């Protein structure tokens, strides 16, 4: 039995319908203009029922604006938004089966945890018994039952975040919007809450649309990532796919670290400084390739298999990172590459490095 079914059963409500499949939310050619500035430029995106999708992008990319359009806090300039096939964008916020958890949790300081969570149901004049049952279940879901009588000022940042989640979940939304809700937490608590948030989403089965500028957070939490750039979608894919197969140079640089090899292609061979590798099917002329630092190895560590691409380079900088080291390698001809290898102590001088043909991914500029 899901947590939402438990709430309904306890309050005598209808059982939760079976988990929905297919598309929950459709964003069709959505644009938003503030004055003369186009903040969103023809965004189209589908979100599946039960999916954890992250809108990722740097400040000003339009991700929070898109969230506010879905919630109903802003009006579209063009396009439409549909939920289960029905138009969502003409509805006022209170008629949308959507709830939002903001970066600032906006808890009422004069109310207890229990009263904060119950607030929405009290406004709707739900029966007292139903409110008590649903509040109790929501607090159990987020592991805050022991703090029901506490005031927000007595809670840690992580605990306040759990209360904000409980307050949103108690309204049984079909879609939960989260606008950088972990950004105010310290690093250790943030990692802990990432794990808890993902587990909670799986438990309650609600679709989560999560906004962040932190690519590591997006990789850890998401079923899919929609990367926004300057008001447009750059790429949508699973974390593994967007990392392993970036479509553009921007994606490759934003998601993790990479080396961009701006090469010249002639007769199926790409040349970038002193490095040459196959580029089958790539037209002659300039082309850009992504090569992740961890894909480059010391030649002495290369395992048996297809012959790798080899090159020499001089170590100019070494950054210790615990189990790994990041090297900055001067390859000559104005080419410098970042190389990530297993930690092995201080290094210097010139070494031979290697990478596999399959490690170079062509990207669009």
N, C-alpha and C positions, 0 to 999 in steps of 0.2 A: 504494500500500500504506500502511495506517495504521501509526502507531507501535506500536500493540499487536500488529498482525499481524507487524511486524518482530521484536518480542520473541519471539513464538511460533515464527516460522520459524527464528530463530537457535537456539532451545532444543529444537527438534524437537516442540514442542507443537502442539495443534490450531489451525488457522487461526481467527482471530476471526470470529464469525458476522457476516453482513451487518448494517449499522446497523439497529437496531430502530426501529420506528415506533410511534406510539400512546402510551398511558399507561404510564409506568414505575412511578410511586408514587401511591397513593391514600391520602389522609388523610381519614378519615370521622368526623365529629362527635367529634373528639378534645378531651377536657377533661383538665386537670391541676389538682389542688388540693394546696396545701401548707398543712396545718392548716386554718384557717378561710378561707384566701385562695384564690380562684379565679384561677389564673395564666393558664390557657387555657380558653376558653368555647365549646365546640362548634365547633372549627375543621374546616372541610372544604376540601380543596385537592387538585388533580390536577397532577402534574408529568410532562411528556412526556419520552420517551427522547431524550437528546441535547440537552436544554434547559438553558439557564443561567437559573435562576430565583433571584431575590433576595428574602429576607425582610427587609423594611425596617421600622424603627420606632425610637422613642425608648427610652431605658433603662426597663426594666420592662414593656415591651409584650408580652413572652412569646416573642420570636423565638428566643433561645438555648435556652429550655426546650423549644420544639418541635423544635429540632435535636437536643437530647439524647434526646428521646423516640424520634426516628427512629434514632439511633445505638444505642439500647438502654441508655443510661446512666441513664435514669429510666423509671419504669413509668407507664402511662396510668391515669388515674382513671376514664375512660370513653372509648368509641369504639374504633376500630381503625385500623391502618395496614397496607396491602397493597402488595407489590411484585410486579408482573406477575401480579396476581390472587391471589397467595398471602399468607396472614397473615404479617406481619413481626413484629408487636409481641410475640408469645409467645417469640420466639427470643432467646437470649443474644447479646450484641454480637459475639462471635467467629464466630457462624454467619450473620451478616448480610453480604451483599455490599456493604457500606457502609464507607467510611473517612472519618476526620475530620482536618482540619487546624485546629489550635487557634490562638487569638490568641497564646498563648505556645507557641512551636514545640516545646518539650520535647525538644530534641535531647540525646543523651547527650554530655556534655562530654569524657569520657575516650575516646570513639570517634572515628575519622576520619569524614569525609563518607561514604566508601564503606561503612564498617562501620555507620553509622547507617541508611543506605538498605537495607542487606542484613539488618538485624536481624530483621524480621518473617519473612523467608524462612528464616533460620537457626533461629528458634524452631520453624517448621514442619518443620524438618529436610529442606528441599529439597536436591537434589543440588548439590554444589559447583560443577559446570560450569554448571548452570542459574542458580544465584545470580549467578555472575560475569557471565554474558551479560545477565541481566535488569537487574542493577545498572548495567552499562555503558550499556545502552539507556536506562534511566530517567534517568541523569545527562546523556546526550546530549540527551534531550528537554527538559530544563530548563537546558541550556547550563552544566553544572557539571562536565564531565569533567576540566577542568584542575585542579580543586580536590579530586579524589578522596581524596588523602592528607592534606588539611588537617583540623585540628580546628575545631569550631564557633566557638571563641573568636577564631579568626583571620578569621572571615567577617563581612561587613557584614550588616545586617538583611535586605536584599533577597536576599543569597546564602543566608542561613539559611532564608528563606521558600521558596526554590527547592528546598533540600534536603528540607524538610518535605513539599513537594509530591511530590518524587520518591519519598520513603518511602511516601507514600499511594498513588501511582499504581502502584508495583511490585506491589501486591497485586491489581491488576486489578479494582477495585471497579466495580459498575454505577452507583453513586451516590457522589459525593464531596461531603462536607459541609465547609464552610469557615466557621469562626466568627470573623469580623472579623480575618482573617489579615494585613491590611495596616495595621491601626490603629497599630502601633508604628513605622511608617516615616515619614521626613520627607516633606514635601509633594511635592518633585520626584521622589523615588524611588517614592513611592506612585503617582503618575501613570504612571511608566514601568512599574511592576509591574502596574497595571491593564491596560495594553495587552498585556503579555506573558501575563498570566493568561487574557485572552480568547482570544488566539491559540492558547495551549496547549490550552484547552478545545475549540476547533474542531479542532485537530490530533488529539487523542486520542479525541474523540467521546464522552466520558463525560458523563453528566448531572451538573451542578454545582448544588448548593443552597448559596447564599452568604448569610451574615448580615452586615448592616451597619446602622449608624445614620446613615450619610452618604448623603444623597439624591443628591448629585452622583456618587458612586461607583456607586450603584445604577443611575443613568441611563446611565452610561458602559459598564457591563458586561452588563446584563441583556437577555435575550430578553423576559422578563416580570418585573414587580415585584408582590409581595404585600405591601401595606402593612398592618401590624398596629397596633392601638390598644387598649390596656387588655385584652389577651388575646383580641381578636376581629379578624377580617379586615375592614378598612375598604374596600379596593378591590384588585382584581387586574387588571392590564392591561399592555400593552407600555409602555415608557418614553414613547414619543410620545403614546399614547392617554391615559395617566394624567396627563400634563402638559397636553395640549390639552383634555381632557374630564374634569376631576376630578368625581367623583360627589358629594363632600361638601366642606363648608367646611374640615374638618380636612385632607383630601387636598390641596386647593388651597393651603393655607398650608404644609403640610409639604414638598410637592414644589415647590421653587422659591419665588419670592415672588409675592404676589398682593395685590390690593385687594378686600376683601369689601364689596360694595355691598348694604347691608340696606335694601331698597326697599319701597315700598307700591305694590301693583298695583291699578289700577282700569281696567276696560274695555280691557284689553290694553295698557295703558301703565304702565311702572314709573317711579316717582319716588324719587330718592335725593338729598336736599338740592336743589341747583340743577340736577341732571342728570336728564333725562327720556329714556327710550328705549322701544322697542317690547318687549312681553313677550307675544307671541301664544301662546295656549293655556295661559297661567299663570292659575290661579284668582285672583280678587280677594282681597286681603289681603296680609300681610307675606310677602316672599320674599327670598332671598339669592342674589346673583350674584357670580361671580368675574371679575375683570378684571386681566389680567397687566400689570405696569408697561411692558413693551416693546410692548404693544398700543396704548398711548397715544402720540400724536405731537404735535409742534407743528403747529398748523393750517396754518402756511405750508409745511410739508413734505408735506401730504396730496396723494396722487396723484389724477388724474382717475378718477372712478368713481361708485358710488352715494353719495349725500350722507351724510357721517359725522355722528355725534353730537358737537356742539361744546359747550365750556364754557370759562369763564375761571377762572384761578387765579393766585395769587401765590406765587412761589418763596420758600420759607422756608429751605431747605437744599439744598446741592448737594454730592454726593460723587463725586469723580473715580475712575473705574475703568479707566483705560487707554483702550480704544477706545470706552467708553461713560461716561455720567454718570447717576447716580441723583438725581432731583430729588424733594424733598418739596414738594407743592403744596397750598396752602390754597385750597379752593374756596368757602369761606363756609358758613354754616349747619352748622358743626361737622364738615364733611367735609374730610378730608385724604387725598390720593392720592399714591402713589409712581409716578413716571414715569421710564422708562429711555429715553434718547435717545443718539444718536451724540455723541461728545465734540466740543464746539465752544467751549470756553473759559468763563470766568466768566459767569454769568447772574444776573439779579435782576429784580425788578419783576413786573408782571402781564402774562401772555401768554394767548393763546387756544390751547386744546388740542383734540384730536379723537380719536375712536376709531370703529371700524366696529361696526355692529349685531352682526355675527357674532363679535365679540371678547368679548361678555358671555355667560358660561356660567352657567346656573342650577345651584345646588348645594344639597344638603340640609344643614341645620344638624346 
